[in-house]
Amino acid sequence: MATLSSRAFPSITKMIRLDHGHVTALFHRYSVGASTARKEALARNACLALEIHAQLEEEIFYPALANVAGNSEVLAKSKPEHDAMRQLIERLRTLTAGSPEFDQTFFSLMGAVLHHVADEESTLLPEAERMLADQLGDLGLQMTRRRMQLLAPHAGEAALTGARSFPLATVMLAAGALTLGAALFAALAGGSTPRRRDEIVRSVRSRAKELRPNILH
């Protein structure tokens, strides 16, 4: 059964889909004709997001699914696909943004990631939603906590490359969501009383409504 804290966060499968959407959006913004600075920002943003996403899946999602699903061909090849992705990321970081080899390596990374995403979206996530239905919220909470730990040393890079990769309104939305989520997690995980937790949830929802009109115009 999901705890009160876990119900305040998206399920782990929803968070994985959001990660997929973020990286796919970065891929769509990359083009051979883009400026060197924009290519570098998009690549750095995508690489950091992919590395954190892969680690989260390997530490939390894959073990939980393996416990209930047993042997799975798609699950078995997921870690090797992550390793291949990491090799492309390492290669990309040795190249100069704007060079033909940089473009080729980024497009190779893009293809590998989209293939991997297709497998997860079509097989692993639906399996998890069937077989881990009563654990999805708690797993989402674990992923939120671990994501904050992994992202903390790279917060400056994430903010800078995010600002160069997306329109200002999107950056404001992401920053606002991260701030609200961090505050909510800290309060809920800190042993506060049920009444205080309810107050926190209402406050976060109210602040989110205040942010929305500002970032849509």
N, C-alpha and C positions, 0 to 999 in steps of 0.2 A: 504493500500500500504506500502511495506517495505521501511524504511528509508535508507539513504546512510550508516549510522552506522551499521544498522542491517544486511546489505548485506555483511559486512566484516566478519560475524560470521556464523557458521553452524546453520541450523534451530534447533528448540527445539527438534524435533523428531530425528534428526541425533545425537544430543548431548546425548539424552537418550539411543540410540542404542550404542553409544560409551561407555557410562557408563556400559551398560550391558556387552559389550565385555571385558571391563577391569576386571570386577568382575568374569566373566566366566574364563578368563585367570588365575586369581588367584586360582580359584577352581581347574582347571586342574593341577596346580603345587603342590597341596596339596596331600600328600599320608601318610598313616600310618607309612611307613618306613622312612619318612624324619626326619631330625634332629629336636630336640626340638626348637632350635633357628629359623630354617626355618619355622616350623609350627607356631610359635608365630608371626613371621614377616608377614607371609601370612594372618593369622587370623586378626591381628591388621590392616593391610592394607585394607582387605576386609570389616571389620567392620566400619572403618572410611568412606570408600567410600560409603558403603550402607547407613549409617546414613545421610551423606550429600545429596546423591541422593534422598533418601526418602523425606527429608525436601524440596528440590527443587521442586520435583513433587507436594507435598502437597501445597506449597505456590504459585506455578506458573502454572504448567501444568494441574493439576486436575481442579482447578477453571475455567481456560480458556476453557477446554473441556466441563465441566458441563454447562457453559453458552450457548453453542451451541448444545450440544447433549441431554441435559435434563436427564431424568432418564436412567441409564445404569447399568445393573447387574454387569458387570465387573468393572465399575468405582466405584460402591457402595461398592464392597468388597476390593478395592485396599487399602484404609486406614486401615481397620482392618488387612489386610495381612502385612502392614508395622508395625503395632503395635505388631503382633506376631513375626515378624522378630526382632524387638527391644528387645523383651523379651529374645529371644535366644542369642542376642548379650550381653545383661546384664549378662546372665547366663555364657556365654563363658568367660567373663572377670573375673569371680570369680574362674575359674578353672586353674589348672596348665597345661601349654602346654606340650604335650607328654603323658598325662594320657589318659587312655581309655575313660573316660567321656568327656574329651576335644575333642577327635576325634569324638565321637558320637554326641556331641552337634554341632560341626562344620559341620558334614555331614547332620544333621537335618536342620541347617541353609541353607546349600547348596540346599537341596531339596526344601525348602520353597521358596527360591529366584528363582530357576529355574522354578518352577511352576508359580510364579508371572510374571517372564520375558516372559514366553510363552503366557500368557494372554495379556500382553501389546503389544508384538510384533505382535500377530495375530489379535488383536481387537482394542485396544486403539490408537496405533500409526497410523494405516491406517485410522481410523476414524478422527483423528486430521488432517491428511494430506488431507482429503477430505473437512472437515468442517472448518478448520482454515488455509486454504492455504495462505490467504493474511496476516496472522498474525505470521506465523512460524518463520520468521526472527527476528521480534521484540521480540517475546517470547524467542528466543535463546539468544538475547542480554541481556534480563532481567536475564536469567538463568546464563549467564556468569558473570554478575556483582554480583549476589547474591552468586554464587559459590566462587568467590574470597573472599567475606566477610566471608563466613562460613569456608573456608579452611585456611585463614590467621592465626588463633590461633593454627592450627595444622600443619603448614608447615614443621616444623622440624620432627615431627613424620612421616608425609607422605613421606618425602625425605628418612629418615632412613629405614623405612619398605619397601619402593619401591626399594631401593638399595639392600636389602636383599631378595627381592621377585623375581626380574627380572634381566636378564643379563644387563651388563653395557650399551650396545648399546641401549637397550630399555629405561633405565633410562635417558640416554642422550637425547633421542628423546623426552621423556615426559617433562624433564626439559626445553629443548629448546623451545618446543611448548608452555609451560606455560609462559615462559619469554616473548616470542614474543607476545602471546595473551594478556598478561597483559599490555605490552607497547602499543600495538595497541588500546586496549580498553581505556586506560587512555588518549591517544591522541584524539581518536574519540569522547569520551564522554566529553572532556574538552572545547568544543565550538570552536575548531580550524576552520580555513577557509577551503573552499573546496580545494583550491590549496594545503594547508598544509596536509589535509587528504589524498589527492592523493599521496603526497610524502611519507607519513607514510606507506600507503598500499604497494607502490613499494619497500620501504626499507625493510619491513617485509618479503615480498615475496622473495626478493634477499637474505636476511639472511637465510630464510628457505632452499633455494637451496644450500647455502654454508654448512649448517649443514648436509644435506642429505648424501653426499658422506662419511662424517666422521663417521656416525653412521651405515652405511651399510657395512663397512669393518672392 
